[in-house]
Amino acid sequence: MPKYDFRVPIQLSAPDQPQLIHTNGDRVTGQVRLLPSSGLSIDRISLHFKGEVVTQVTTGYGDRRRTHYGTALLFHFCRDLPLTSIPALEGTAWPFTFEFPWECLPAPQQWPSPPHELFYHEPGYPLPPTFATPDNRQKVVYYLEVVAHDRGAIFFSTVKNRLHLSFMPSRSQPHPPSNLVHLKSSRTCVSRKLDPVIAAEKPSIGKKTKRFFSNSEVKPTASFTVQSSVPSQICAGNTFPVVIGVEYDAARSTAPVVPTIHLRNIHARLTAITDCRVPHKTLFSGLGSHTRHYKEKMLLVNSSFSMPMYDHMQLEELIQGLRILPKVPPSFKSYNIARYYTLKVTAVVACAQQNFDVWIGPRLGAPEFVVMSGVFKPAPTDAPQHSLDPDLAAVRRLGIEDDEEEEELPPYEERDTGRTPVPSYGTAIATR
């Protein structure tokens, strides 16, 4: 159970351990602390636990260039912290506990009409992961925020401290199927080298010239089919099974012997596509939206070699690194943002020293390639959405130890969580 300390007004401290990766149902526990001699006349202190989708879309050019901002709530839990007398507040701590929900909760927000199929418009869908595009303009954030209201300021002042949390949703199945996509690609090689007798000859220059200008010579042919199986979904961090094989078509071939077909190259590329929008009010049609489309290409593998092909070659046994990296966010869609992928896998095969390009992955127009979360945690039948410590109303003074000792947790990487660590896109900030 991760623990955090908030300090009001402008200092923020966290435990001396690596930032954690949370998932559904994880409890976040800590304390809100007020620094001595803060110089504030505290009127009210509130604690917020939020998940948000933040989007930006720039439209127009020159003087008409405008940047539109949008924020959609995934969930919002709020609690006012109990206050005693003002002098007694300094050095006071309020314990808290929140729990990450298992799905998006209802929030007061409106969406463009008609609904767009890329985005969700109703609560109840799985929470998206912590996410940010390379330009950091489109992101999904989760954070704890403590807000103190200073009644002594000339103008009413609000002091905030915020701590960002990293979140990775849990997938629904412990061992999801790969859902293999099977493809066949037929090729025909036409070459004199398919005949060993002709290939062993050493013709003169005159004979080579005659063959070059002659149209009557019948060259031997070899027809073959490259068969492949590629998954349509895989968990982040896992290797994905790619099976490739070759079948010789003797009925359509005239070569006197069966040629050896070699595998020369395997190229795999994952393309990440991010769509986002910012809803806005229009003059006549009510609520519209500005949209933005991103593409990021990630090279998974580009291996060159020369080996004879055979049936059911397991490429993950031949190629190191044929996998989806753990840092790749899973496929998701949310209120104003969606992330999905396409996979392109090609091979170069050779027959009689002729190279043939073969598409062995999902073809264009096929359903997108699904990247699933590397985290699995079974959902309880009656999973609570959030909770607070029952002793939250009991204000504790700093320096007074409890009778019950707090549990000391080991660093995250030493715990048996069954999860694959992913990088954090969040940072701790303090604003006033």
C-alpha positions as CSV (number, residue, x, y, z in Angstrom):
1,M,0.0,0.0,0.0
2,P,1.8,3.2,-1.2
3,K,1.9,6.1,1.2
4,Y,2.3,9.8,0.5
5,D,2.7,13.0,2.5
6,F,1.2,16.3,1.5
7,R,2.6,19.5,3.1
8,V,0.6,22.7,2.9
9,P,1.2,25.4,1.7
10,I,3.9,24.8,-1.0
11,Q,6.1,21.8,0.0
12,L,5.4,18.3,-1.1
13,S,7.2,15.2,0.2
14,A,6.9,11.6,-1.0
15,P,8.3,8.4,0.5
16,D,12.0,7.6,-0.2
17,Q,11.2,4.8,-2.7
18,P,10.7,4.6,-6.5
19,Q,7.4,5.9,-7.9
20,L,4.8,3.2,-7.9
21,I,2.6,1.9,-10.7
22,H,-1.0,1.6,-9.5
23,T,-3.7,-0.6,-11.0
24,N,-7.4,-1.1,-10.3
25,G,-8.3,-1.6,-6.7
26,D,-5.0,-0.4,-5.3
27,R,-5.2,1.7,-2.2
28,V,-3.3,5.0,-1.9
29,T,-2.7,5.9,1.7
30,G,-0.9,8.9,3.2
31,Q,-1.3,12.0,5.3
32,V,-2.0,15.7,4.7
33,R,0.3,17.8,6.9
34,L,0.4,21.5,7.7
35,L,3.8,23.0,8.1
36,P,4.5,25.0,11.3
37,S,4.7,28.8,10.8
38,S,3.0,28.6,7.4
39,G,1.7,32.1,7.9
40,L,-1.7,31.2,6.5
41,S,-5.1,31.8,8.1
42,I,-6.7,28.5,7.0
43,D,-10.4,28.7,6.4
44,R,-10.9,25.2,4.8
45,I,-8.8,22.3,3.6
46,S,-10.0,19.8,1.0
47,L,-8.5,16.7,-0.5
48,H,-9.2,15.6,-4.0
49,F,-8.5,12.3,-5.9
50,K,-9.0,12.8,-9.6
51,G,-8.6,11.1,-13.0
52,E,-8.7,13.4,-16.0
53,V,-8.3,13.4,-19.8
54,V,-6.6,16.7,-20.8
55,T,-6.6,17.6,-24.5
56,Q,-5.4,20.5,-26.7
57,V,-6.1,21.1,-30.3
58,T,-4.8,24.1,-32.3
59,T,-6.8,25.3,-35.3
60,G,-6.3,28.0,-37.9
61,Y,-3.2,29.8,-39.2
62,G,-1.7,33.2,-38.6
63,D,-4.0,35.7,-36.9
64,R,-6.7,33.0,-36.8
65,R,-4.6,30.5,-35.0
66,R,-6.4,29.3,-31.8
67,T,-5.6,26.7,-29.2
68,H,-8.6,24.9,-27.7
69,Y,-8.4,23.2,-24.3
70,G,-10.6,20.4,-22.9
71,T,-10.7,18.5,-19.6
72,A,-12.9,15.4,-19.1
73,L,-13.3,13.9,-15.6
74,L,-12.9,10.1,-15.3
75,F,-13.7,10.2,-11.6
76,H,-13.5,12.7,-8.7
77,F,-13.5,11.9,-5.0
78,C,-13.5,14.9,-2.6
79,R,-13.3,15.2,1.2
80,D,-13.2,18.3,3.4
81,L,-10.6,17.8,6.2
82,P,-11.9,18.6,9.7
83,L,-10.4,21.7,11.3
84,T,-9.9,22.5,15.0
85,S,-8.9,25.9,16.3
86,I,-6.6,27.9,14.0
87,P,-3.5,28.0,16.3
88,A,-3.7,24.2,16.8
89,L,-3.7,23.5,13.1
90,E,0.1,24.0,12.7
91,G,1.8,20.6,12.8
92,T,-1.5,18.7,12.3
93,A,-1.8,15.6,10.2
94,W,-4.9,14.1,8.5
95,P,-4.7,10.5,7.4
96,F,-6.4,9.4,4.2
97,T,-7.0,6.4,2.1
98,F,-8.4,6.3,-1.5
99,E,-8.8,3.3,-3.8
100,F,-8.5,3.4,-7.6
101,P,-11.9,2.5,-9.1
102,W,-12.4,-0.4,-11.6
103,E,-14.2,1.8,-14.1
104,C,-14.9,5.3,-15.1
105,L,-17.5,6.9,-12.8
106,P,-20.3,9.4,-13.8
107,A,-19.1,13.0,-14.1
108,P,-21.1,16.1,-15.0
109,Q,-20.0,16.7,-18.6
110,Q,-21.5,17.1,-22.0
111,W,-20.4,15.5,-25.3
112,P,-20.9,16.4,-29.0
113,S,-23.8,14.9,-30.8
114,P,-24.0,12.5,-32.6
115,P,-21.6,10.4,-30.6
116,H,-18.3,9.5,-32.3
117,E,-17.4,5.8,-32.4
118,L,-13.8,6.4,-31.5
119,F,-14.6,7.8,-28.0
120,Y,-16.7,6.8,-25.1
121,H,-19.7,9.0,-24.0
122,E,-21.1,7.1,-21.0
123,P,-19.5,6.0,-17.7
124,G,-18.7,2.4,-16.9
125,Y,-15.8,1.7,-19.3
126,P,-12.3,0.7,-18.0
127,L,-10.0,3.4,-16.9
128,P,-7.3,4.3,-19.4
129,P,-3.6,4.2,-18.4
130,T,-1.5,7.2,-17.5
131,F,-0.6,8.5,-20.9
132,A,0.9,11.4,-22.8
133,T,1.7,12.1,-26.4
134,P,5.3,13.1,-27.3
135,D,4.4,16.8,-27.3
136,N,2.6,16.4,-23.9
137,R,-0.5,18.1,-25.3
138,Q,-2.8,15.1,-25.0
139,K,-2.7,13.1,-21.8
140,V,-4.4,11.1,-19.2
141,V,-3.5,12.0,-15.6
142,Y,-4.3,10.8,-12.1
143,Y,-3.4,12.8,-9.1
144,L,-4.0,13.7,-5.4
145,E,-4.5,17.4,-4.7
146,V,-4.9,19.2,-1.4
147,V,-6.4,22.7,-1.5
148,A,-6.1,25.2,1.4
149,H,-8.2,28.4,1.5
150,D,-6.5,31.3,3.1
151,R,-9.0,33.7,4.6
152,G,-6.4,36.2,5.7
153,A,-5.3,37.3,2.3
154,I,-6.4,40.6,0.9
155,F,-7.9,38.7,-2.0
156,F,-9.2,35.3,-1.2
157,S,-6.2,33.0,-1.8
158,T,-6.2,29.3,-2.7
159,V,-3.0,27.2,-2.1
160,K,-2.7,23.9,-3.9
161,N,-0.3,20.9,-3.7
162,R,-0.6,18.2,-6.3
163,L,1.0,14.7,-6.6
164,H,0.7,12.8,-9.8
165,L,0.1,9.0,-9.7
166,S,1.0,6.5,-12.4
167,F,-1.8,4.1,-13.3
168,M,-1.9,1.0,-15.5
169,P,-5.3,-0.8,-15.8
170,S,-5.6,-4.5,-15.2
171,R,-6.5,-6.7,-18.2
172,S,-9.6,-8.9,-17.8
173,Q,-7.9,-12.3,-18.6
174,P,-4.8,-13.8,-17.0
175,H,-3.7,-15.5,-20.2
176,P,-5.6,-13.9,-23.2
177,P,-5.5,-15.7,-26.5
178,S,-3.3,-14.3,-29.3
179,N,-6.1,-14.7,-31.9
180,L,-3.8,-15.6,-34.8
181,V,-4.4,-14.2,-38.3
182,H,-3.4,-16.7,-41.0
183,L,-2.2,-15.4,-44.4
184,K,-1.0,-17.0,-47.7
185,S,1.1,-15.3,-50.4
186,S,1.9,-17.1,-53.6
187,R,5.0,-16.4,-55.7
188,T,6.5,-17.8,-58.9
189,C,10.2,-17.8,-59.7
190,V,11.3,-17.9,-63.4
191,S,15.0,-18.6,-63.8
192,R,17.5,-20.8,-65.7
193,K,19.2,-21.4,-62.4
194,L,16.2,-23.6,-61.4
195,D,17.7,-26.3,-63.7
196,P,20.9,-27.6,-62.3
197,V,22.2,-28.7,-65.7
198,I,21.8,-25.2,-67.2
199,A,23.1,-23.6,-64.0
200,A,26.3,-25.6,-64.2
201,E,27.0,-24.6,-67.8
202,K,29.6,-21.9,-68.7
203,P,28.1,-20.5,-71.9
204,S,30.2,-18.4,-74.3
205,I,29.6,-14.7,-74.8
206,G,27.8,-15.4,-78.1
207,K,25.5,-17.9,-76.5
208,K,24.7,-15.5,-73.7
209,T,23.9,-12.8,-76.3
210,K,21.6,-15.2,-78.2
211,R,19.7,-16.1,-75.1
212,F,19.3,-12.5,-74.2
213,F,17.6,-11.6,-77.5
214,S,15.8,-14.9,-77.9
215,N,12.1,-15.1,-77.0
216,S,11.6,-18.8,-77.8
217,E,13.5,-20.2,-74.8
218,V,11.3,-21.6,-72.2
219,K,12.7,-21.1,-68.7
220,P,11.9,-23.4,-65.8
221,T,9.5,-22.1,-63.1
222,A,9.0,-22.7,-59.4
223,S,5.8,-21.8,-57.7
224,F,5.5,-21.7,-53.9
225,T,3.3,-20.3,-51.2
226,V,4.5,-18.6,-48.1
227,Q,2.1,-19.3,-45.2
228,S,2.2,-17.2,-42.0
229,S,0.4,-16.8,-38.7
230,V,0.6,-13.5,-36.8
231,P,-1.3,-12.5,-33.6
232,S,-3.9,-9.8,-33.6
233,Q,-3.5,-9.0,-29.9
234,I,-0.7,-9.4,-27.4
235,C,0.2,-8.2,-23.9
236,A,2.8,-5.4,-23.5
237,G,6.1,-6.8,-22.5
238,N,5.5,-10.3,-24.1
239,T,7.1,-11.8,-27.2
240,F,4.5,-12.4,-29.9
241,P,4.4,-15.7,-31.8
242,V,5.0,-15.4,-35.6
243,V,4.9,-18.6,-37.6
244,I,6.1,-18.7,-41.2
245,G,6.5,-21.6,-43.6
246,V,6.7,-22.4,-47.3
247,E,4.8,-24.9,-49.4
248,Y,6.1,-25.9,-52.9
249,D,3.5,-26.1,-55.6
250,A,4.7,-28.9,-57.9
251,A,1.6,-28.8,-60.1
252,R,2.4,-25.3,-61.3
253,S,6.1,-25.7,-61.5
254,T,8.3,-26.9,-64.3
255,A,11.7,-27.0,-62.5
256,P,13.3,-30.5,-62.7
257,V,14.1,-30.4,-58.9
258,V,12.6,-28.7,-55.9
259,P,14.6,-25.6,-55.2
260,T,15.7,-24.4,-51.8
261,I,13.9,-21.3,-50.6
262,H,15.7,-19.0,-48.2
263,L,14.5,-16.5,-45.6
264,R,16.5,-13.3,-46.0
265,N,14.9,-10.6,-43.9
266,I,12.1,-10.0,-41.3
267,H,10.8,-6.5,-40.7
268,A,8.2,-5.7,-38.1
269,R,6.8,-2.2,-37.4
270,L,4.2,-1.1,-34.9
271,T,2.3,2.1,-35.6
272,A,0.6,3.8,-32.7
273,I,-2.4,6.1,-33.6
274,T,-3.8,8.6,-31.1
275,D,-7.0,10.5,-31.8
276,C,-8.2,13.2,-29.5
277,R,-10.8,16.0,-29.5
278,V,-11.8,19.1,-27.6
279,P,-15.6,19.7,-27.4
280,H,-16.7,23.2,-28.0
281,K,-20.0,25.1,-28.4
282,T,-21.1,26.1,-31.8
283,L,-23.4,29.0,-32.8
284,F,-26.2,27.0,-34.4
285,S,-25.6,23.2,-34.0
286,G,-25.0,23.1,-30.2
287,L,-21.9,21.2,-29.2
288,G,-19.1,20.3,-31.7
289,S,-15.5,19.2,-31.4
290,H,-12.0,20.0,-32.7
291,T,-10.0,16.8,-33.4
292,R,-6.3,15.9,-33.7
293,H,-4.7,12.8,-35.2
294,Y,-1.2,11.5,-34.2
295,K,0.9,8.7,-35.6
296,E,4.0,7.2,-34.1
297,K,6.0,4.5,-35.8
298,M,8.0,2.0,-33.7
299,L,10.4,-0.4,-35.3
300,L,10.2,-3.7,-33.5
301,V,12.7,-5.8,-35.5
302,N,14.7,-5.6,-38.7
303,S,16.8,-8.8,-38.9
304,S,18.7,-10.0,-42.0
305,F,20.0,-13.5,-42.4
306,S,20.0,-16.4,-44.8
307,M,18.5,-19.8,-43.8
308,P,16.6,-22.4,-45.6
309,M,12.9,-22.2,-45.0
310,Y,10.8,-25.1,-43.6
311,D,7.3,-25.5,-42.4
312,H,6.2,-23.8,-39.2
313,M,9.3,-21.8,-38.4
314,Q,8.9,-20.1,-35.0
315,L,10.4,-16.6,-35.5
316,E,10.5,-15.7,-31.8
317,E,13.0,-18.6,-31.4
318,L,15.1,-17.2,-34.2
319,I,14.9,-13.5,-33.6
320,Q,15.8,-11.8,-30.3
321,G,13.6,-8.9,-29.3
322,L,10.5,-9.8,-31.3
323,R,8.2,-8.4,-28.6
324,I,6.1,-5.4,-27.5
325,L,8.1,-3.4,-25.0
326,P,6.6,-3.0,-21.5
327,K,6.6,0.8,-21.9
328,V,4.1,0.7,-24.8
329,P,0.7,1.9,-23.5
330,P,-2.1,-0.6,-24.1
331,S,-4.9,0.1,-26.6
332,F,-7.7,2.2,-25.0
333,K,-10.4,4.7,-25.7
334,S,-11.9,7.2,-23.3
335,Y,-14.0,10.4,-23.3
336,N,-11.8,12.6,-25.5
337,I,-8.9,10.4,-26.4
338,A,-8.3,7.0,-28.1
339,R,-5.2,5.0,-28.7
340,Y,-4.9,2.0,-31.1
341,Y,-2.3,0.3,-33.1
342,T,-1.6,-1.3,-36.5
343,L,1.1,-4.0,-37.1
344,K,3.0,-4.5,-40.3
345,V,5.3,-7.6,-40.7
346,T,7.1,-8.3,-44.0
347,A,9.6,-10.9,-45.1
348,V,12.1,-11.2,-47.9
349,V,12.4,-14.7,-49.3
350,A,14.8,-15.9,-52.0
351,C,14.5,-18.5,-54.7
352,A,17.3,-19.1,-57.3
353,Q,19.0,-15.9,-56.1
354,Q,15.8,-13.9,-56.8
355,N,14.3,-11.9,-53.8
356,F,10.6,-11.7,-53.2
357,D,8.8,-9.4,-50.8
358,V,6.1,-11.1,-48.8
359,W,3.5,-9.5,-46.5
360,I,3.1,-11.9,-43.6
361,G,1.4,-9.6,-41.1
362,P,-2.2,-8.2,-41.0
363,R,-3.0,-6.5,-44.3
364,L,-4.1,-2.9,-44.7
365,G,-7.7,-2.5,-43.8
366,A,-7.6,-5.4,-41.3
367,P,-8.8,-4.8,-37.7
368,E,-6.2,-2.9,-35.6
369,F,-3.6,-4.8,-33.6
370,V,-4.6,-4.8,-29.9
371,V,-1.9,-4.2,-27.3
372,M,-3.2,-5.4,-23.9
373,S,-2.1,-4.3,-20.4
374,G,0.8,-6.2,-18.9
375,V,-0.9,-6.1,-15.5
376,F,-3.5,-8.7,-14.4
377,K,-5.5,-8.4,-11.2
378,P,-8.8,-10.3,-10.8
379,A,-11.7,-8.0,-10.2
380,P,-13.7,-8.8,-7.0
381,T,-17.4,-9.2,-7.5
382,D,-18.2,-6.3,-5.2
383,A,-15.3,-4.0,-5.8
384,P,-15.7,-0.8,-3.9
385,Q,-15.1,2.4,-5.9
386,H,-13.3,4.3,-3.1
387,S,-12.9,4.4,0.6
388,L,-11.7,6.7,3.4
389,D,-10.0,5.8,6.7
390,P,-12.6,5.6,9.4
391,D,-10.4,7.7,11.7
392,L,-10.1,10.5,9.1
393,A,-12.2,12.8,11.3
394,A,-9.8,12.2,14.2
395,V,-7.1,14.8,13.8
396,R,-3.7,13.5,14.9
397,R,-1.0,15.7,16.3
398,L,2.5,15.3,14.8
399,G,5.0,13.9,17.3
400,I,2.4,11.7,19.0
401,E,2.9,8.1,18.1
402,D,0.1,5.7,17.6
403,D,-0.3,2.5,19.6
404,E,-0.4,0.5,16.4
405,E,2.8,0.5,14.3
406,E,2.5,1.3,10.6
407,E,3.3,-1.5,8.2
408,E,6.7,-0.9,6.5
409,L,6.4,-1.8,2.8
410,P,9.4,-3.0,0.7
411,P,10.3,-1.1,-2.5
412,Y,8.0,-1.8,-5.3
413,E,10.4,-3.8,-7.4
414,E,10.9,-6.2,-4.5
415,R,7.3,-7.0,-4.1
416,D,5.6,-10.0,-5.7
417,T,2.9,-8.1,-7.6
418,G,2.9,-10.1,-10.8
419,R,3.0,-6.9,-12.8
420,T,5.4,-5.5,-15.4
421,P,6.8,-2.1,-14.4
422,V,6.0,0.7,-16.9
423,P,7.5,4.2,-16.9
424,S,5.7,7.1,-15.2
425,Y,4.5,10.0,-17.2
426,G,3.6,12.0,-14.1
427,T,5.7,14.3,-11.9
428,A,5.1,15.9,-8.5
429,I,4.3,19.6,-8.7
430,A,3.4,22.3,-6.2
431,T,1.6,25.4,-7.2
432,R,0.2,28.5,-5.6
